[in-house]
Amino acid sequence: MRHVPGVILALLVAAPAVAAAQVESGTRLDAKGYGVTRVHNASPSIVDVAVELRRPGPADSALALGAAVQSMISPSRFHLAPGETQTVRILARETVEPGSELRLVTTLTPRAVTQVEPTRGAGAQLVLVTRLISTVHVQ
Amino acid sequence: MSGAPRLAGAFGLLLALAVLPQSVRAQEAAGDSLLVEVTLAGGESILVLAAPDGNGSLVLPAAEIYALAGLSAPPMPWIRLAEVGELLQVSVVYSPRQMRVTLTDTRGVLPASRERLDRLRNAAMARNNAAFTGGRGGLFGGVTVDDRREALLDLGYAGSLIQVRGSHSTVSGTAFAAAVTPARPLWLTWSHSPVLGSRIGARLALSRLWVAAEHHDGRVGVQGSAQAGPLIVYASSRDRFAVTWRGDVDVQLGHAGDRSSLRVSFGPIDPSPLSVPLVY
């Protein structure tokens, strides 16, 4: 229990690392299931990015996601330095009904940049993982 | 499946695994292949499945790269990025952030580059060189004198669809010329001078077809060329024609005047589809 004040202090001192990134609001897959999108890192820290393609969840839930779509996402995992932009190519490998919508899920995890000095006692750092869900229109 | 095809399939698989670079096998096993757009600068683009070679570069499927370049099937299934530049004599730029490989054929040595240049030439032949867009069009003219104390005065107008020009020379007299582009692929010309008389010409050029006709001295001359894949046909009303097949072995059949000829050739120099082969 004697460490609790130190933990709280560390939580307050260590600024939470926030992943601020930009993805395109809509992506189109052509008749062959191919599409291109971009991910931009607008945050001041390096972020690890994971991209996946999923079916939408139940109609009454805007955030729920369905099953993953068999697809090739290139690259599906990468990191971005501040200000960098990555082009991501998507090729659906299962039949998707034309006119339907899918979800592109982009998860951004900032790399920890703040080190708590051991001499200051126990510490913790909040890492805010951001998940951006955008729409994929199938043509 | 019968035994023989199955055996052949197994042998093919073993052969492919034997020649496949270790890095490719490792990356494919790890499911780490990349979708990369390969672009021939100024030409077409294709999407290929590539594999990182572990050194920040790529290993690409050779057949698709060679097809993009307009070349026949390569002897190897995979090709490293550095080898693409060496074997095809092109500069290669890989942009990982764009997932794109750009091949630049600065010397125009690839068949695909030559075909693109042929298309550009055809398109250029349909262009009215005398036409200017609205902002640059207008009146033009000038005076020319020489050391004989002869002079030429010309005056005209150039617009986006039409150009007219009149001139007076102390040597050859007064001449007129006009060029009209009523529709994009069609170009009409008319000219009259005391020396050359009156000429009327028309040229129609599409990406793989062009036809030109001229009326002069009561005679009409027509010539044209059409291309379908590796086959190019050229014909002229002046009793000339040439049929050219471009491939690993080039074959050209021609006729001019009272002589017919056939040429079979090989090598990197393509026969001109507008010339008739000659024995001289």
Interface residues (C-beta under 8 A of the other chain):
Chain A: Y34 M72 S74 P75 E84 T85 Q86 T87 V88 R89 I90 L91
Chain B: S33 L34 L35 V36 E37 L47 L49 R97 Q98 M99 R100
